[in-house]
Amino acid sequence: MENRYHKISTLDEALLRINDGTTIMFGGFGGIGSPPTLIDGLIAKNVKDLTLIGNDTGFPNIGIGKLVSRGHAKKCIVSHIGSNPVAGQLMTEGKMEIEFSPQGTLAERIRAGGVGLGGILVDVGIDNDIVANGKEIIEVDGTKYLLEKPLTAEISIIFAKKADPFGNLVYDKSARNMNPLVAMAGKFTIAEVEEIVPLGELDPEEIITPGVYVDMIVKTKGVNWKWVWE
């Protein structure tokens, strides 16, 4: 098989794709399933003014929170920031913009972006001025809905347990979380993986993200943060 079909690369090559002002979508839920090596690489490269899209802002020194707490993000589109008090402080001080989206709505907006939908209709938050502010209301069969627009990103960074050279991915239990949706919604998706196996070794029934959604594979250096429950 020609090497051009293989997507295995290096951290340095991956980081060339991300510069100041990039919109990045990330996998993870409270840090679990977030790509530690890519996050540390972005910190070391000192990229700034990032727009980050994902479930949450992690913890101050866990997951995407390591980037947020160091002031690398100008805006986050997330479902909550409660586990990262530094994010709350940056928001309060006007140093970082936060766009909140209910968790299920956020997941569907990302999925909509990944599959090319023009938006989704939801009734969650329609009576809440904060959620509904500025959004179009559409009536269907007598019921009113908010039009929530899809989310995409220039770069998606995700974390998986195994990959083959084509980019087919297997996840580790709950670390799967938002990663399959995020993989679909990036114009260029970088998968950080624990193990790279030869073609044909992955059980097709295990594969959650087909390689068609993955543009680059980077081997992880491992999770290097201490979990809050340890």
GUZA-565663 format. One record per atom (N, C-alpha, C, O): residue in one letter; y, x, z. Coordinates in steps of 0.1 Angstrom, whole numbers, plus 5000, padded with zeros to 4 digits. Layout:
// residues N
- A,Y,X,Z
...
This chain:
// residues 230
- M,4988,5009,5000
- M,5000,5000,5000
- M,5013,5009,5000
- M,5013,5019,5008
- E,5022,5006,4992
- E,5034,5014,4991
- E,5042,5013,5004
- E,5042,5002,5010
- N,5049,5023,5007
- N,5057,5024,5020
- N,5068,5014,5020
- N,5073,5010,5031
- R,5073,5010,5008
- R,5084,5000,5008
- R,5081,4987,5014
- R,5090,4979,5017
- Y,5068,4984,5015
- Y,5064,4971,5021
- Y,5063,4973,5037
- Y,5063,4963,5044
- H,5064,4985,5041
- H,5063,4987,5056
- H,5077,4987,5062
- H,5086,4992,5056
- K,5078,4982,5074
- K,5091,4980,5080
- K,5093,4988,5093
- K,5103,4987,5100
- I,5084,4998,5095
- I,5085,5006,5107
- I,5096,5016,5105
- I,5098,5023,5095
- S,5105,5017,5116
- S,5117,5026,5115
- S,5119,5032,5128
- S,5111,5032,5137
- T,5131,5037,5130
- T,5135,5044,5142
- T,5147,5037,5149
- T,5154,5029,5143
- L,5149,5040,5161
- L,5160,5035,5169
- L,5173,5039,5162
- L,5182,5031,5160
- D,5174,5051,5158
- D,5187,5056,5151
- D,5190,5048,5138
- D,5201,5044,5136
- E,5179,5045,5131
- E,5181,5037,5118
- E,5186,5023,5122
- E,5194,5017,5115
- A,5180,5018,5132
- A,5183,5004,5136
- A,5198,5004,5141
- A,5205,4994,5137
- L,5202,5013,5148
- L,5216,5013,5153
- L,5227,5015,5142
- L,5238,5011,5144
- L,5223,5021,5131
- L,5232,5022,5120
- L,5236,5008,5115
- L,5247,5006,5109
- R,5228,4998,5118
- R,5231,4984,5113
- R,5241,4977,5122
- R,5247,4967,5118
- I,5244,4982,5134
- I,5252,4975,5143
- I,5265,4983,5147
- I,5264,4995,5151
- N,5276,4977,5144
- N,5289,4984,5147
- N,5298,4975,5154
- N,5295,4964,5157
- D,5310,4980,5158
- D,5320,4972,5165
- D,5322,4959,5157
- D,5324,4958,5145
- G,5323,4948,5165
- G,5326,4935,5160
- G,5314,4927,5154
- G,5316,4916,5149
- T,5302,4933,5155
- T,5290,4926,5150
- T,5286,4914,5158
- T,5288,4914,5170
- T,5282,4904,5151
- T,5276,4892,5158
- T,5261,4895,5160
- T,5254,4896,5150
- I,5256,4895,5172
- I,5242,4898,5175
- I,5236,4886,5182
- I,5241,4881,5192
- M,5225,4881,5177
- M,5216,4872,5184
- M,5205,4879,5191
- M,5199,4888,5185
- F,5202,4875,5203
- F,5192,4883,5211
- F,5181,4874,5217
- F,5184,4862,5221
- G,5169,4879,5218
- G,5159,4871,5225
- G,5159,4874,5239
- G,5165,4884,5244
- G,5152,4866,5247
- G,5151,4868,5261
- G,5155,4856,5269
- G,5163,4848,5265
- F,5150,4856,5282
- F,5153,4845,5291
- F,5155,4852,5305
- F,5145,4855,5311
- G,5167,4854,5309
- G,5169,4861,5321
- G,5165,4876,5321
- G,5162,4882,5331
- G,5165,4881,5309
- G,5160,4895,5307
- G,5146,4896,5301
- G,5143,4905,5294
- I,5137,4886,5305
- I,5123,4887,5301
- I,5123,4884,5286
- I,5128,4874,5281
- G,5118,4893,5278
- G,5117,4892,5264
- G,5129,4897,5257
- G,5131,4896,5245
- S,5138,4904,5264
- S,5150,4911,5258
- S,5146,4925,5254
- S,5138,4931,5261
- P,5151,4931,5243
- P,5146,4944,5238
- P,5154,4955,5246
- P,5165,4958,5242
- P,5147,4962,5255
- P,5154,4972,5264
- P,5159,4984,5256
- P,5170,4989,5259
- T,5151,4989,5247
- T,5155,5002,5240
- T,5167,4999,5231
- T,5176,5008,5230
- L,5167,4988,5224
- L,5178,4985,5215
- L,5191,4983,5223
- L,5202,4987,5219
- I,5190,4976,5235
- I,5201,4974,5243
- I,5207,4987,5248
- I,5219,4989,5248
- D,5198,4996,5253
- D,5203,5009,5258
- D,5209,5017,5246
- D,5219,5024,5248
- G,5204,5015,5234
- G,5209,5022,5223
- G,5223,5018,5219
- G,5232,5026,5216
- L,5225,5005,5221
- L,5239,4999,5218
- L,5249,5004,5228
- L,5260,5007,5225
- I,5244,5005,5241
- I,5253,5010,5251
- I,5257,5025,5248
- I,5268,5029,5250
- A,5247,5033,5245
- A,5249,5047,5242
- A,5258,5049,5230
- A,5266,5058,5229
- K,5257,5040,5220
- K,5265,5041,5208
- K,5279,5036,5211
- K,5289,5039,5204
- N,5281,5029,5222
- N,5294,5024,5226
- N,5300,5014,5217
- N,5312,5014,5214
- V,5292,5005,5211
- V,5297,4995,5202
- V,5304,4984,5211
- V,5300,4981,5222
- K,5315,4979,5205
- K,5324,4970,5213
- K,5327,4958,5205
- K,5324,4956,5193
- D,5334,4948,5212
- D,5339,4936,5205
- D,5327,4928,5199
- D,5329,4922,5188
- L,5316,4928,5205
- L,5304,4921,5200
- L,5305,4906,5204
- L,5310,4902,5214
- T,5300,4898,5195
- T,5297,4884,5198
- T,5282,4883,5200
- T,5274,4886,5191
- L,5278,4878,5212
- L,5264,4878,5216
- L,5260,4863,5216
- L,5266,4855,5223
- I,5248,4860,5210
- I,5243,4847,5210
- I,5229,4847,5216
- I,5220,4854,5211
- G,5226,4840,5227
- G,5213,4839,5233
- G,5213,4830,5244
- G,5223,4823,5247
- N,5202,4829,5251
- N,5200,4819,5262
- N,5210,4821,5273
- N,5215,4811,5279
- D,5212,4834,5278
- D,5220,4836,5289
- D,5226,4850,5289
- D,5224,4858,5279
- T,5233,4854,5299
- T,5239,4868,5300
- T,5231,4877,5309
- T,5236,4887,5314
- G,5218,4873,5311
- G,5209,4882,5319
- G,5214,4884,5334
- G,5221,4875,5339
- F,5211,4895,5340
- F,5216,4899,5353
- F,5225,4911,5350
- F,5224,4917,5339
- P,5233,4915,5360
- P,5242,4927,5357
- P,5236,4939,5352
- P,5241,4946,5343
- N,5223,4942,5356
- N,5216,4954,5351
- N,5203,4951,5345
- N,5194,4959,5345
- I,5201,4939,5340
- I,5189,4934,5334
- I,5192,4927,5321
- I,5201,4919,5320
- G,5184,4931,5311
- G,5185,4924,5298
- G,5199,4926,5291
- G,5204,4937,5292
- I,5203,4916,5284
- I,5216,4917,5277
- I,5227,4919,5287
- I,5238,4923,5283
- G,5225,4916,5299
- G,5235,4917,5310
- G,5240,4932,5311
- G,5252,4934,5315
- K,5232,4941,5307
- K,5237,4955,5308
- K,5248,4958,5298
- K,5257,4965,5301
- L,5248,4951,5286
- L,5258,4952,5277
- L,5271,4944,5281
- L,5282,4949,5281
- V,5268,4932,5286
- V,5279,4923,5290
- V,5287,4929,5302
- V,5299,4930,5301
- S,5280,4934,5312
- S,5286,4939,5324
- S,5294,4952,5321
- S,5303,4955,5329
- R,5292,4959,5310
- R,5299,4971,5307
- R,5311,4968,5297
- R,5317,4977,5293
- G,5313,4955,5295
- G,5325,4951,5287
- G,5323,4953,5272
- G,5333,4954,5265
- H,5311,4953,5267
- H,5309,4955,5252
- H,5310,4942,5244
- H,5311,4942,5232
- A,5310,4931,5251
- A,5311,4918,5244
- A,5325,4911,5245
- A,5331,4912,5256
- K,5330,4906,5234
- K,5342,4898,5234
- K,5339,4883,5236
- K,5348,4876,5240
- K,5327,4879,5232
- K,5324,4865,5233
- K,5308,4864,5234
- K,5301,4871,5228
- C,5304,4854,5242
- C,5290,4850,5243
- C,5288,4835,5241
- C,5296,4827,5246
- I,5278,4832,5233
- I,5274,4818,5231
- I,5261,4816,5238
- I,5251,4821,5233
- V,5261,4810,5250
- V,5249,4809,5258
- V,5248,4796,5265
- V,5257,4787,5264
- S,5237,4794,5272
- S,5235,4781,5279
- S,5240,4782,5294
- S,5244,4772,5300
- H,5240,4795,5299
- H,5246,4796,5313
- H,5249,4811,5315
- H,5244,4820,5308
- I,5256,4814,5325
- I,5259,4828,5329
- I,5257,4830,5344
- I,5261,4840,5350
- G,5251,4820,5351
- G,5250,4820,5365
- G,5243,4831,5372
- G,5246,4835,5383
- S,5234,4838,5364
- S,5227,4849,5370
- S,5234,4862,5369
- S,5230,4873,5374
- N,5246,4862,5362
- N,5253,4874,5360
- N,5268,4872,5365
- N,5276,4868,5357
- P,5271,4875,5378
- P,5284,4873,5383
- P,5295,4881,5376
- P,5307,4877,5376
- V,5291,4892,5370
- V,5301,4901,5362
- V,5306,4893,5350
- V,5317,4893,5347
- A,5296,4886,5344
- A,5300,4877,5332
- A,5310,4867,5337
- A,5320,4864,5330
- G,5308,4861,5348
- G,5317,4850,5353
- G,5331,4856,5356
- G,5341,4850,5353
- Q,5331,4868,5362
- Q,5344,4875,5365
- Q,5351,4878,5352
- Q,5363,4876,5351
- L,5344,4883,5342
- L,5351,4886,5329
- L,5356,4874,5322
- L,5367,4874,5316
- M,5349,4863,5323
- M,5354,4850,5318
- M,5366,4845,5325
- M,5376,4841,5319
- T,5366,4846,5338
- T,5377,4841,5347
- T,5389,4849,5344
- T,5401,4844,5344
- E,5388,4862,5342
- E,5399,4871,5339
- E,5404,4871,5325
- E,5414,4877,5321
- G,5397,4863,5317
- G,5401,4862,5303
- G,5397,4874,5294
- G,5403,4876,5283
- K,5388,4882,5299
- K,5384,4894,5292
- K,5372,4891,5282
- K,5369,4900,5274
- M,5366,4880,5284
- M,5354,4876,5276
- M,5354,4861,5274
- M,5355,4854,5284
- E,5352,4857,5262
- E,5352,4842,5259
- E,5337,4838,5260
- E,5328,4845,5256
- I,5335,4826,5267
- I,5322,4820,5268
- I,5322,4806,5261
- I,5330,4798,5264
- E,5312,4804,5252
- E,5310,4791,5247
- E,5297,4786,5252
- E,5286,4792,5249
- F,5297,4776,5260
- F,5285,4770,5266
- F,5279,4760,5257
- F,5286,4752,5251
- S,5265,4760,5257
- S,5258,4750,5249
- S,5246,4747,5258
- S,5239,4756,5262
- P,5243,4734,5260
- P,5231,4730,5268
- P,5219,4737,5262
- P,5218,4739,5250
- Q,5210,4741,5271
- Q,5199,4750,5267
- Q,5190,4745,5255
- Q,5188,4752,5246
- G,5186,4732,5256
- G,5179,4726,5245
- G,5187,4725,5232
- G,5182,4728,5221
- T,5199,4722,5234
- T,5208,4721,5222
- T,5210,4735,5216
- T,5210,4737,5204
- L,5212,4745,5224
- L,5213,4759,5219
- L,5201,4763,5211
- L,5202,4769,5201
- A,5189,4760,5217
- A,5177,4764,5210
- A,5176,4757,5196
- A,5172,4763,5186
- E,5180,4744,5196
- E,5180,4737,5183
- E,5190,4742,5173
- E,5188,4742,5161
- R,5202,4746,5178
- R,5212,4751,5170
- R,5207,4764,5163
- R,5210,4767,5151
- I,5200,4772,5171
- I,5195,4785,5165
- I,5184,4782,5155
- I,5183,4788,5145
- R,5175,4772,5159
- R,5165,4768,5149
- R,5171,4763,5136
- R,5166,4766,5125
- A,5181,4755,5138
- A,5188,4749,5126
- A,5194,4760,5117
- A,5193,4760,5105
- G,5199,4770,5123
- G,5204,4782,5116
- G,5193,4789,5109
- G,5195,4794,5097
- G,5182,4790,5115
- G,5170,4797,5109
- G,5164,4790,5098
- G,5159,4797,5088
- V,5164,4777,5098
- V,5157,4770,5087
- V,5167,4764,5077
- V,5163,4757,5067
- G,5180,4767,5079
- G,5190,4763,5069
- G,5195,4749,5070
- G,5200,4744,5060
- L,5195,4743,5082
- L,5200,4730,5083
- L,5216,4730,5085
- L,5221,4741,5089
- G,5222,4720,5081
- G,5237,4719,5082
- G,5242,4716,5096
- G,5254,4717,5099
- G,5233,4712,5105
- G,5236,4709,5119
- G,5226,4700,5125
- G,5216,4696,5118
- I,5227,4696,5137
- I,5218,4687,5144
- I,5226,4676,5151
- I,5238,4678,5155
- L,5221,4665,5153
- L,5227,4654,5160
- L,5221,4652,5174
- L,5209,4650,5175
- V,5229,4653,5184
- V,5224,4652,5198
- V,5233,4642,5206
- V,5245,4641,5203
- D,5228,4636,5216
- D,5236,4628,5225
- D,5239,4635,5238
- D,5246,4630,5247
- V,5233,4647,5240
- V,5235,4654,5252
- V,5250,4659,5253
- V,5254,4666,5244
- G,5257,4655,5263
- G,5271,4659,5265
- G,5281,4651,5258
- G,5293,4654,5258
- I,5277,4640,5252
- I,5287,4632,5244
- I,5297,4626,5253
- I,5308,4623,5249
- D,5294,4624,5266
- D,5303,4618,5276
- D,5310,4629,5284
- D,5317,4626,5294
- N,5308,4641,5281
- N,5313,4653,5288
- N,5324,4659,5280
- N,5322,4664,5269
- D,5337,4659,5285
- D,5348,4664,5277
- D,5346,4679,5274
- D,5351,4683,5263
- I,5340,4687,5282
- I,5338,4701,5280
- I,5329,4703,5268
- I,5331,4711,5259
- V,5317,4696,5268
- V,5307,4697,5258
- V,5312,4691,5245
- V,5310,4697,5234
- A,5318,4680,5246
- A,5322,4672,5233
- A,5335,4676,5227
- A,5338,4672,5216
- N,5342,4685,5234
- N,5356,4688,5229
- N,5356,4694,5215
- N,5350,4704,5212
- G,5363,4686,5206
- G,5365,4691,5193
- G,5354,4689,5183
- G,5355,4692,5172
- K,5343,4683,5188
- K,5331,4681,5179
- K,5331,4667,5173
- K,5336,4657,5178
- E,5326,4667,5161
- E,5326,4655,5153
- E,5315,4645,5159
- E,5304,4649,5163
- I,5319,4632,5160
- I,5309,4622,5164
- I,5304,4614,5152
- I,5312,4609,5144
- I,5291,4613,5151
- I,5285,4606,5140
- I,5277,4594,5145
- I,5269,4596,5155
- E,5278,4583,5139
- E,5271,4571,5144
- E,5259,4569,5134
- E,5261,4568,5122
- V,5247,4567,5140
- V,5235,4564,5133
- V,5228,4552,5139
- V,5224,4552,5150
- D,5227,4542,5131
- D,5220,4529,5135
- D,5226,4524,5149
- D,5219,4520,5158
- G,5239,4525,5150
- G,5246,4520,5162
- G,5247,4529,5173
- G,5253,4526,5184
- T,5241,4541,5172
- T,5241,4551,5183
- T,5250,4563,5179
- T,5249,4568,5168
- K,5258,4567,5188
- K,5267,4578,5185
- K,5261,4592,5190
- K,5254,4593,5200
- Y,5263,4602,5181
- Y,5258,4615,5184
- Y,5269,4626,5182
- Y,5278,4623,5174
- L,5268,4637,5189
- L,5276,4648,5186
- L,5270,4656,5174
- L,5257,4658,5174
- L,5278,4661,5165
- L,5273,4670,5155
- L,5274,4684,5160
- L,5285,4689,5162
- E,5263,4691,5163
- E,5262,4704,5167
- E,5259,4713,5155
- E,5249,4711,5148
- K,5268,4723,5153
- K,5266,4732,5141
- K,5256,4743,5144
- K,5253,4747,5155
- P,5249,4747,5133
- P,5239,4757,5134
- P,5244,4771,5138
- P,5256,4773,5136
- L,5236,4779,5144
- L,5240,4793,5147
- L,5232,4803,5139
- L,5220,4802,5138
- T,5239,4813,5134
- T,5232,4824,5128
- T,5240,4837,5132
- T,5250,4836,5139
- A,5234,4848,5129
- A,5240,4861,5133
- A,5238,4871,5122
- A,5229,4871,5114
- E,5247,4881,5122
- E,5245,4893,5113
- E,5232,4900,5116
- E,5225,4904,5107
- I,5230,4902,5129
- I,5218,4909,5134
- I,5211,4901,5145
- I,5218,4896,5154
- S,5198,4900,5144
- S,5190,4895,5155
- S,5182,4907,5161
- S,5176,4914,5153
- I,5181,4908,5174
- I,5173,4918,5181
- I,5163,4910,5190
- I,5167,4902,5198
- I,5150,4913,5188
- I,5140,4906,5195
- I,5130,4916,5201
- I,5130,4928,5198
- F,5121,4911,5209
- F,5111,4919,5216
- F,5098,4912,5215
- F,5096,4900,5217
- A,5087,4920,5211
- A,5074,4915,5209
- A,5064,4924,5215
- A,5066,4936,5217
- K,5052,4919,5217
- K,5041,4927,5222
- K,5034,4936,5212
- K,5032,4948,5214
- K,5032,4930,5200
- K,5025,4937,5189
- K,5031,4934,5176
- K,5036,4923,5174
- A,5031,4943,5167
- A,5035,4941,5153
- A,5026,4949,5144
- A,5020,4959,5148
- D,5024,4944,5132
- D,5017,4952,5121
- D,5029,4957,5112
- D,5040,4953,5114
- P,5025,4966,5103
- P,5036,4972,5095
- P,5044,4962,5086
- P,5055,4965,5082
- F,5038,4950,5084
- F,5046,4940,5076
- F,5055,4932,5085
- F,5064,4925,5080
- G,5055,4934,5098
- G,5064,4927,5107
- G,5059,4915,5113
- G,5066,4907,5120
- N,5046,4911,5111
- N,5040,4900,5118
- N,5040,4903,5133
- N,5036,4914,5137
- L,5044,4893,5141
- L,5046,4896,5155
- L,5037,4887,5164
- L,5035,4875,5162
- V,5032,4893,5175
- V,5025,4886,5186
- V,5034,4888,5199
- V,5038,4900,5201
- Y,5035,4878,5207
- Y,5044,4879,5219
- Y,5035,4879,5231
- Y,5023,4875,5231
- D,5041,4883,5243
- D,5033,4884,5255
- D,5038,4872,5264
- D,5048,4873,5271
- K,5030,4861,5264
- K,5032,4850,5273
- K,5046,4845,5273
- K,5052,4842,5262
- S,5052,4844,5285
- S,5066,4838,5286
- S,5077,4847,5280
- S,5088,4842,5278
- A,5073,4860,5276
- A,5083,4868,5269
- A,5085,4863,5255
- A,5094,4868,5248
- R,5077,4854,5251
- R,5079,4848,5238
- R,5093,4840,5237
- R,5100,4842,5228
- N,5095,4832,5247
- N,5107,4824,5249
- N,5115,4821,5236
- N,5110,4815,5227
- M,5128,4826,5236
- M,5137,4823,5225
- M,5134,4832,5212
- M,5140,4830,5202
- N,5126,4842,5214
- N,5124,4852,5203
- N,5120,4847,5190
- N,5126,4851,5180
- P,5111,4838,5188
- P,5107,4833,5175
- P,5119,4826,5168
- P,5120,4827,5156
- L,5127,4818,5176
- L,5138,4812,5170
- L,5149,4822,5165
- L,5155,4821,5154
- V,5152,4831,5174
- V,5162,4842,5171
- V,5158,4850,5159
- V,5166,4854,5151
- A,5145,4853,5158
- A,5140,4860,5146
- A,5144,4854,5133
- A,5146,4861,5123
- M,5143,4840,5133
- M,5146,4833,5120
- M,5161,4833,5117
- M,5164,4831,5105
- A,5170,4834,5127
- A,5184,4830,5125
- A,5192,4843,5122
- A,5205,4841,5121
- G,5187,4854,5121
- G,5194,4866,5119
- G,5194,4870,5104
- G,5183,4869,5097
- K,5205,4874,5098
- K,5205,4879,5084
- K,5197,4891,5083
- K,5191,4894,5073
- F,5196,4899,5094
- F,5188,4911,5095
- F,5182,4911,5108
- F,5189,4912,5118
- T,5169,4911,5109
- T,5162,4910,5122
- T,5154,4923,5126
- T,5146,4928,5118
- I,5157,4928,5137
- I,5151,4940,5142
- I,5142,4937,5154
- I,5146,4931,5164
- A,5129,4940,5152
- A,5119,4937,5163
- A,5116,4950,5170
- A,5111,4959,5164
- E,5119,4950,5183
- E,5114,4961,5192
- E,5100,4957,5197
- E,5099,4946,5203
- V,5090,4965,5196
- V,5077,4961,5199
- V,5070,4972,5208
- V,5073,4983,5208
- E,5061,4967,5216
- E,5053,4975,5225
- E,5042,4983,5218
- E,5040,4995,5221
- E,5036,4977,5208
- E,5025,4983,5201
- E,5026,4980,5186
- E,5028,4968,5182
- I,5023,4990,5177
- I,5022,4988,5163
- I,5008,4990,5159
- I,5002,5001,5161
- V,5002,4980,5153
- V,4988,4981,5149
- V,4986,4981,5134
- V,4995,4977,5127
- P,4975,4986,5129
- P,4972,4986,5115
- P,4972,4972,5109
- P,4969,4962,5116
- L,4975,4971,5096
- L,4973,4959,5089
- L,4959,4953,5090
- L,4950,4960,5089
- G,4958,4940,5093
- G,4946,4934,5094
- G,4940,4933,5108
- G,4930,4926,5110
- E,4947,4940,5117
- E,4941,4940,5131
- E,4946,4928,5139
- E,4939,4924,5148
- L,4957,4922,5136
- L,4962,4910,5143
- L,4954,4898,5139
- L,4952,4896,5127
- D,4950,4890,5149
- D,4943,4878,5146
- D,4954,4868,5140
- D,4964,4866,5147
- P,4952,4863,5128
- P,4962,4853,5123
- P,4966,4842,5132
- P,4977,4837,5131
- E,4956,4838,5140
- E,4959,4827,5150
- E,4969,4831,5161
- E,4975,4822,5167
- E,4970,4844,5163
- E,4979,4849,5173
- E,4993,4851,5168
- E,5003,4850,5176
- I,4995,4852,5155
- I,5008,4855,5150
- I,5018,4843,5151
- I,5015,4832,5147
- I,5029,4846,5158
- I,5039,4835,5160
- I,5050,4837,5150
- I,5055,4827,5144
- T,5055,4849,5148
- T,5066,4851,5139
- T,5060,4859,5126
- T,5055,4870,5128
- P,5060,4852,5115
- P,5055,4859,5103
- P,5065,4870,5099
- P,5077,4869,5101
- G,5059,4880,5093
- G,5067,4892,5089
- G,5079,4889,5079
- G,5088,4897,5078
- V,5079,4878,5073
- V,5089,4874,5063
- V,5103,4874,5070
- V,5113,4875,5064
- Y,5103,4871,5084
- Y,5115,4870,5091
- Y,5120,4883,5097
- Y,5131,4884,5102
- V,5112,4893,5096
- V,5114,4906,5103
- V,5118,4917,5092
- V,5110,4919,5082
- D,5129,4924,5094
- D,5134,4934,5085
- D,5131,4948,5089
- D,5129,4957,5081
- M,5130,4950,5102
- M,5128,4964,5107
- M,5120,4963,5121
- M,5122,4954,5129
- I,5111,4973,5123
- I,5103,4974,5135
- I,5106,4987,5142
- I,5106,4998,5135
- V,5109,4986,5155
- V,5112,4998,5163
- V,5102,4999,5175
- V,5101,4988,5181
- K,5096,5010,5177
- K,5088,5011,5189
- K,5096,5012,5202
- K,5105,5020,5202
- T,5092,5004,5212
- T,5100,5004,5224
- T,5097,5017,5233
- T,5086,5023,5232
- K,5106,5020,5241
- K,5104,5031,5251
- K,5100,5024,5264
- K,5098,5031,5274
- G,5099,5011,5265
- G,5095,5004,5277
- G,5106,4998,5284
- G,5118,5002,5284
- V,5103,4987,5292
- V,5113,4981,5300
- V,5117,4990,5312
- V,5108,4996,5319
- N,5130,4992,5313
- N,5135,5002,5322
- N,5144,4996,5333
- N,5152,5004,5339
- W,5143,4983,5336
- W,5150,4978,5346
- W,5141,4972,5357
- W,5129,4969,5354
- K,5146,4970,5369
- K,5138,4965,5380
- K,5141,4950,5381
- K,5152,4946,5382
- W,5130,4942,5380
- W,5132,4928,5381
- W,5137,4923,5394
- W,5134,4929,5404
- V,5145,4912,5394
- V,5151,4908,5406
- V,5141,4904,5417
- V,5145,4904,5429
- W,5129,4900,5414
- W,5119,4896,5424
- W,5111,4908,5429
- W,5103,4906,5438
- E,5113,4920,5424
- E,5106,4931,5428
- E,5112,4937,5441
- E,5107,4947,5446
